[in-house]
């Protein structure tokens, strides 16, 4: 496909992050990703090309080893006519959120990444008229730290996401905390997973988006622009889940459609569409640490009902959630145990700055880089090599903690479904689907001091403003449950 010969009007603004901007083609299943840079800090064409090549190589040689061939789409680098890029930039500029306009799209190098549009199923070609539904979930960190380096006991009880919610609300990023807890989603227990997904639908923040034929119909376009009307969502989804005139309208219809949606998402998340295992990587035992978060709204509801045990069914080994959790758990030391090792590497680089390229901190991200990640030992021998391995594993874990899972669904008739296609059934419909993972850029080495500082801020705010109040409430609930115990005496 010769992208540069296509009219810029055939492309539309798709979204962006801190480092890049994405446009999608109106008809073809492809997107272009351009790097961004702050004003007056334009990189050379060679630097842009090198950066993009690192992104492609990291996905191809490293993340595919963790997630599998079918889940990771690393794309390729292409060169485009500069006039085409400038016209495209002018076209999409009015569509960009104001909060993102502090950085400019690269219009000088001519390089971009060409990737599949993951809002559409990837495993086969569909008829152009076929409607497509896509759910994007950013699941976040799915485990409680189990490291002995953790200094605050609360980190062994409450997950990072649930603690961070309160700080984000206090800082004005969100209006209210979400009831979503990642440990519920990663539990493999369908009841807990359903509760987690319902919580995401109630308070999507930037952790859930729903697209219909590539257009965002539910979720946040930016930090404050959130759409959360379930009735409007049900109107969009009814043709997918109830194509005939079964349900018409009203609260019951909305609840039923949302329930069907949650059921489909759960089934696809627990499915395995890739038999590839994580190369030679020995897995970190998922059983390490507790399997639930004390701040989870699901957990609190159990306590209110007099129950004190959460069931964790475990995830199927082939599913994407399991692979994501395994990659996340490369953070074996927690940021508190990792930061002194980062400082050791920094001290070494101050003495021997020419060694930075030898240590592969900035790439190349090739098979040799991956091989160095295979040592899961946590016994520090005092060397720079040990420290660097743990730092690189932490960067992988942080990447996995911030990735997004894309579930693309399209209705199919019974005679269209074959063994080669992944199919999920609902009460009235059947869908072919594909599951993919994106946002897999390696987290910057330089971000580790920020993560260390942020971790302290999150924990300190939670201890000071939330835990004391929660402890009092939960203590009273336990007492109420004890007071209601009926004791029978033999007479």
C-alpha positions as a printed Julia matrix, in Angstrom:
491×3 Matrix{Float64}:
   0.0     0.0    0.0
   1.47    3.35  -1.02
   0.29    5.56   1.82
   1.83    8.72   0.5
  -0.34    8.6   -2.65
  -3.55    8.63  -0.61
  -5.44   11.88  -0.17
  -4.86   13.43   3.29
  -8.64   13.9    3.55
  -8.98   10.1    3.71
  -7.29   10.16   7.12
  -8.72   11.22  10.47
  -7.4    12.01  13.93
  -7.32    8.81  15.98
  -5.71    9.8   19.29
  -2.37   10.54  20.89
  -0.15   10.04  23.91
   2.73   12.0   25.36
   5.18   10.94  22.66
   3.19   10.26  19.5
   0.08   11.05  17.49
  -2.0     8.55  15.52
  -4.25    8.96  12.47
  -6.38    6.24  10.9
  -7.56    5.7    7.36
 -11.29    6.07   6.82
 -11.61    2.9    4.72
  -8.52    0.74   5.17
  -7.53   -1.12   8.33
  -4.35    0.87   8.93
  -3.05    3.7   11.13
  -0.05    6.0   10.96
   1.88    6.95  14.08
   3.96   10.14  14.1
   6.37   11.22  16.83
   5.79   14.51  18.63
   8.22   17.01  20.09
   7.91   20.16  22.25
   8.2    23.5   20.42
  11.76   24.47  19.45
  13.05   20.96  20.27
  12.8    19.35  16.85
  14.92   16.23  16.41
  16.89   15.48  13.27
  15.5    13.03  10.71
  18.15   10.52  11.77
  17.12   10.8   15.43
  13.45   10.34  14.53
  14.27    7.29  12.41
  16.41    5.81  15.2
  13.64    6.38  17.77
  11.01    4.74  15.57
  13.33    1.83  14.79
  13.84    1.24  18.51
  10.05    1.11  19.02
   9.64   -1.44  16.22
  12.58   -3.56  17.38
  11.4    -3.55  20.99
   7.97   -4.83  19.98
   9.4    -7.37  17.55
  12.28   -8.81  19.58
  11.17   -8.3   23.19
   7.43   -7.85  23.76
   6.46  -10.55  21.27
   8.47  -12.93  23.45
   6.24  -12.09  26.41
   2.83  -11.78  24.76
   3.02  -13.99  21.66
   2.85  -13.55  17.9
  -0.9   -12.99  17.6
  -1.16  -10.34  20.3
   1.66   -7.91  19.37
   1.63   -5.89  16.11
   4.94   -4.02  15.93
   4.34   -2.38  12.53
   6.94   -1.04  10.14
   8.62    2.28   9.39
   7.68    4.08   6.18
   8.81    7.33   4.57
   6.16    9.76   3.35
   6.15   12.89   1.17
   6.63   15.95   3.37
   3.82   17.83   1.64
   1.4    15.01   2.45
   2.42   15.12   6.14
   2.05   18.92   6.37
  -1.42   18.85   4.8
  -2.42   16.01   7.12
  -1.16   17.96  10.14
  -3.24   21.0    9.15
  -6.32   18.82   8.69
  -6.21   17.12  12.09
  -4.95   20.04  14.21
  -8.48   21.36  15.01
  -9.5    17.89  16.26
  -6.7    17.61  18.84
  -7.57   18.22  22.52
  -6.22   21.53  23.8
  -4.25   19.77  26.55
  -2.27   17.86  23.89
  -1.31   20.83  21.72
   1.83   21.69  23.71
   3.74   19.33  21.41
   3.88   19.45  17.62
   3.55   16.54  15.24
   6.79   15.74  13.41
   6.37   17.19   9.92
  10.05   17.44   8.99
  11.58   13.96   8.99
   9.07   12.23   6.7
   9.13    9.07   8.83
   6.15    7.37  10.47
   5.13    3.96  11.74
   2.5     2.08   9.75
   0.4    -0.22  11.97
  -2.82   -2.22  11.73
  -5.92   -0.49  13.07
  -6.59   -2.57  16.19
 -10.16   -1.3   16.5
 -10.88   -3.9   13.79
 -10.44   -7.71  13.97
  -6.96   -8.73  12.81
  -7.2   -12.42  12.04
  -9.13  -12.27   8.76
 -10.76   -9.96   6.24
 -14.33   -8.79   6.81
 -16.91   -7.57   4.36
 -16.78   -3.78   4.28
 -20.39   -3.44   5.43
 -19.87   -5.56   8.57
 -20.29   -3.47  11.8
 -17.38   -3.59  14.22
 -17.27   -3.03  17.96
 -13.99   -2.49  19.82
 -13.34   -2.25  23.56
 -10.02   -0.78  24.72
  -9.05   -1.56  28.32
  -6.0    -0.27  30.17
  -5.98   -2.84  33.01
  -3.05   -1.37  35.04
  -1.06   -3.34  37.65
  -2.73   -6.63  38.58
  -0.78   -7.67  41.69
   0.12   -6.52  45.21
   3.88   -5.98  45.78
   5.48   -9.04  47.39
   8.98   -7.59  47.78
  10.65   -7.53  51.2
  11.99   -4.08  50.29
   8.54   -2.51  50.77
   8.74   -0.16  53.75
   5.04    0.58  54.29
   2.79   -2.35  55.22
  -0.16   -0.74  53.44
   1.51   -1.6   50.09
   1.14   -5.29  50.97
  -2.61   -4.78  51.46
  -3.85   -2.12  49.01
  -2.92   -2.01  45.33
  -1.18    0.94  43.68
  -4.18    1.77  41.47
  -6.67    2.05  44.35
  -4.3     4.24  46.36
  -3.45    6.43  43.36
  -7.15    7.12  42.7
  -7.43    9.21  45.84
  -4.39   11.33  44.99
  -5.69   11.9   41.45
  -9.06   13.1   42.78
  -7.32   15.39  45.28
  -5.22   16.86  42.44
  -8.34   17.48  40.34
  -7.59   14.98  37.56
 -10.83   13.08  38.2
 -14.05   14.11  39.92
 -14.48   10.91  41.93
 -12.54    7.69  42.55
 -13.37    4.65  40.46
 -14.56    1.41  42.07
 -12.43   -0.5   39.59
  -9.61   -2.57  41.09
  -7.14   -4.29  38.72
  -6.77   -7.29  41.05
 -10.46   -8.1   40.53
  -9.99   -8.12  36.74
  -6.82  -10.24  36.95
  -8.37  -12.68  39.47
  -9.87  -15.0   36.84
 -12.97  -15.16  39.06
 -15.9   -14.27  36.79
 -17.9   -12.58  39.55
 -14.97  -10.34  40.42
 -14.19   -9.71  36.74
 -17.81   -8.71  36.07
 -17.7    -6.29  39.01
 -14.41   -4.8   37.74
 -15.76   -4.29  34.21
 -19.02   -2.8   35.5
 -16.94   -0.39  37.6
 -14.94    0.61  34.52
 -18.17    1.28  32.63
 -19.44    3.41  35.51
 -16.23    5.45  35.79
 -14.21    4.91  32.63
 -11.57    7.61  33.22
  -8.77    6.73  30.75
  -8.98    3.0   31.45
 -11.83    2.09  29.1
 -12.97    3.21  25.66
 -15.54    1.73  23.28
 -15.41    2.26  19.51
 -18.11    1.55  16.95
 -16.78    1.26  13.4
 -13.65    3.07  14.56
 -15.5     6.0   16.17
 -15.28    6.6   19.92
 -18.77    6.19  21.42
 -17.91    5.73  25.11
 -15.04    6.88  27.32
 -12.73    9.88  27.65
 -11.24   11.81  24.78
  -8.95   13.53  27.29
  -8.62   13.83  31.09
 -11.88   15.73  31.59
 -14.03   15.0   28.53
 -15.88   11.84  29.61
 -18.99   10.29  28.09
 -20.78    7.9   30.48
 -24.42    7.68  29.43
 -25.4     4.0   29.67
 -28.68    4.57  27.82
 -26.82    6.1   24.88
 -24.29    3.26  25.0
 -27.14    0.7   24.98
 -28.62    2.4   21.92
 -25.33    1.91  20.07
 -24.91   -1.69  21.24
 -28.46   -3.02  20.77
 -27.95   -3.98  17.08
 -24.92   -6.05  18.11
 -26.48   -7.97  21.0
 -30.17   -7.97  20.07
 -30.38   -7.66  16.27
 -34.06   -8.63  16.22
 -36.81   -6.69  17.99
 -36.49   -8.45  21.33
 -35.84   -5.51  23.63
 -37.13   -2.07  22.8
 -36.05    0.51  25.37
 -36.06    1.43  29.03
 -33.84    0.69  32.08
 -34.28   -3.09  31.8
 -33.08   -3.01  28.18
 -30.02   -0.93  29.15
 -29.09   -3.21  32.04
 -29.5    -6.33  29.89
 -27.31   -4.99  27.08
 -24.59   -3.83  29.5
 -24.68   -7.25  31.17
 -24.24   -8.93  27.76
 -21.32   -6.63  26.95
 -19.57   -7.47  30.24
 -20.1   -11.18  29.64
 -18.54  -10.97  26.16
 -15.54   -8.96  27.37
 -14.94  -11.48  30.16
 -15.07  -14.44  27.8
 -12.66  -12.86  25.31
 -10.22  -11.84  28.06
 -10.14  -15.43  29.34
  -9.74  -16.87  25.84
  -6.47  -18.01  24.33
  -5.87  -17.07  20.7
  -2.12  -17.6   20.81
  -0.37  -20.8   21.9
   3.04  -19.1   21.95
   4.65  -19.12  25.37
   7.05  -16.47  26.63
  10.2   -17.77  24.97
  12.71  -19.12  27.47
  11.46  -16.84  30.24
  10.79  -18.65  33.49
   7.56  -17.3   34.89
   7.24  -15.46  38.17
   4.85  -17.41  40.45
   1.5   -15.62  40.35
   0.77  -17.01  43.82
   3.34  -14.66  45.37
   1.6   -12.03  47.48
  -2.09  -11.79  48.19
  -4.67  -12.13  45.43
  -6.99   -9.35  46.56
  -6.85   -5.68  47.51
  -8.35   -4.55  50.8
  -9.54   -1.3   49.21
 -11.47   -3.09  46.45
 -15.16   -2.17  46.52
 -15.93   -5.84  45.84
 -13.91   -6.85  48.9
 -15.61   -4.25  51.08
 -19.03   -5.46  49.94
 -18.11   -8.98  51.04
 -17.15   -7.69  54.48
 -20.43   -5.81  54.78
 -22.21   -9.08  54.04
 -20.25  -10.89  56.72
 -17.88  -12.7   54.35
 -14.14  -12.35  54.68
 -12.65  -14.45  51.88
 -12.24  -13.6   48.22
 -12.12  -16.43  45.71
  -9.42  -16.25  43.03
 -10.0   -18.74  40.23
  -6.72  -18.02  38.47
  -6.17  -17.08  34.82
  -5.79  -19.55  31.93
  -2.1   -19.62  30.98
  -2.74  -18.83  27.33
  -4.9   -15.75  27.83
  -3.57  -12.23  27.35
  -4.33  -11.2   30.96
  -2.08  -14.0   32.22
   0.74  -12.99  29.87
   0.31   -9.33  30.88
   0.48  -10.21  34.57
   3.62  -12.29  34.06
   5.36   -9.35  32.4
   4.18   -6.98  35.14
   5.6    -9.26  37.82
   9.11   -8.72  36.52
   8.87   -5.86  39.02
  10.09   -8.26  41.71
  11.79   -5.72  43.97
   9.21   -2.9   43.92
  10.42    0.62  43.17
  11.79    0.84  46.73
  14.14   -2.08  46.12
  14.85   -1.03  42.55
  15.83    2.6   43.17
  19.18    1.84  44.93
  20.09   -0.39  41.98
  19.22    2.4   39.56
  21.51    4.69  41.6
  24.29    2.1   41.28
  23.95    2.13  37.49
  23.83    5.94  37.47
  27.01    6.15  39.53
  28.74    3.78  37.13
  27.63    5.86  34.13
  28.97    9.03  35.75
  32.39    7.38  35.96
  32.19    5.64  32.56
  29.68    7.55  30.35
  30.99    5.82  27.24
  29.56    2.53  28.58
  25.94    3.66  28.13
  25.72    2.2   24.62
  27.44   -1.04  25.7
  24.85   -1.47  28.46
  22.06   -1.1   25.83
  20.11    1.39  27.94
  18.96    3.2   24.8
  18.9     0.14  22.57
  19.35   -1.59  20.31
  16.47   -3.71  21.56
  17.42   -7.0   19.94
  17.7   -10.67  20.88
  20.77   -9.93  23.02
  18.76   -7.38  25.02
  16.03   -9.97  25.59
  18.51  -12.66  26.66
  19.71  -10.41  29.48
  16.19  -10.31  30.9
  16.03  -14.05  31.57
  17.78  -13.97  34.96
  15.05  -13.81  37.63
  17.45  -14.0   40.57
  16.81  -11.43  43.32
  20.04  -12.02  45.29
  22.2    -8.93  44.84
  25.86   -9.74  44.15
  26.8    -6.06  44.23
  27.62   -5.83  40.53
  26.51   -3.28  37.96
  25.37   -6.17  35.75
  22.88   -7.37  38.38
  21.62   -3.82  38.97
  21.18   -3.19  35.25
  19.25   -6.46  34.73
  16.8    -5.51  37.48
  16.44   -1.99  36.06
  15.66   -3.33  32.58
  13.19   -5.88  33.98
  11.49   -3.06  35.88
  11.16   -1.03  32.68
   9.5    -4.03  30.99
   7.15   -4.43  33.97
   6.2    -0.74  33.87
   5.47   -1.05  30.15
   3.17   -4.01  30.83
   1.45   -2.12  33.66
   0.54    0.71  31.29
  -0.36   -1.23  28.12
  -3.83   -1.39  26.58
  -5.81   -4.46  25.52
  -7.94   -4.15  22.38
 -10.92   -6.48  21.89
 -12.41   -6.2   18.39
 -15.79   -7.87  17.77
 -17.87   -8.35  14.66
 -21.2   -10.22  14.34
 -21.14  -13.38  12.25
 -23.68  -15.93  11.08
 -23.4   -19.55  12.18
 -22.37  -20.79   8.74
 -19.63  -18.13   8.53
 -17.83  -19.27  11.67
 -15.01  -21.73  11.11
 -12.44  -23.41  13.33
  -9.83  -20.92  12.13
 -11.76  -18.0   13.64
 -12.16  -17.15  17.3
 -15.86  -17.0   18.14
 -17.75  -15.92  21.26
 -21.47  -16.54  21.8
 -24.11  -14.47  23.63
 -27.77  -15.24  24.29
 -28.87  -13.79  20.93
 -25.69  -13.24  18.89
 -22.31  -14.64  17.96
 -19.13  -12.67  17.28
 -15.81  -13.29  15.68
 -13.13  -11.5   17.68
  -9.47  -10.69  17.99
  -7.52   -9.6   21.07
  -4.41   -7.44  20.74
  -2.13   -5.4   22.96
  -0.77   -1.93  22.23
   1.05    0.96  23.96
   4.13   -1.23  24.31
   6.85    1.43  24.06
   9.59    0.72  26.6
   9.28    3.05  29.59
  12.17    5.55  29.73
  15.18    4.77  31.91
  15.11    8.41  33.06
  11.58    8.05  34.48
  12.67    5.86  37.41
  13.39    8.76  39.85
   9.93   10.16  39.05
   8.35    6.77  39.76
  10.18    6.55  43.09
   9.0    10.02  44.12
   5.43    9.39  42.92
   5.25    6.11  44.84
   6.05    7.93  48.07
   3.47   10.63  47.35
   0.74    8.06  46.62
   1.4     6.02  49.76
   1.79    9.03  52.08
  -1.43   10.64  50.85
  -3.34    7.4   51.26
  -2.04    6.79  54.8
  -2.76   10.34  55.87
  -6.15   10.92  54.26
  -7.8     7.57  53.54
  -6.59    4.62  55.59
  -7.46    5.97  59.05
 -11.03    6.68  57.96
 -11.38    3.3   56.21
  -9.98    1.42  59.2
 -12.6     3.0   61.44
 -15.46    2.13  59.08
 -14.33   -1.45  58.51
 -13.75   -1.98  62.23
 -17.32   -0.97  62.93
 -18.56   -3.34  60.2
 -16.68   -6.24  61.77
 -18.18   -5.36  65.16
 -21.68   -5.18  63.69
 -21.21   -8.61  62.11
 -19.99  -10.0   65.42
 -22.92   -8.44  67.32
 -25.36  -10.16  64.97
 -24.03  -13.65  65.75
 -26.73  -15.93  67.21
 -25.41  -18.24  69.96
 -27.52  -21.28  70.96
 -27.08  -22.74  74.46
 -28.1   -26.27  75.3
 -30.87  -26.42  77.98
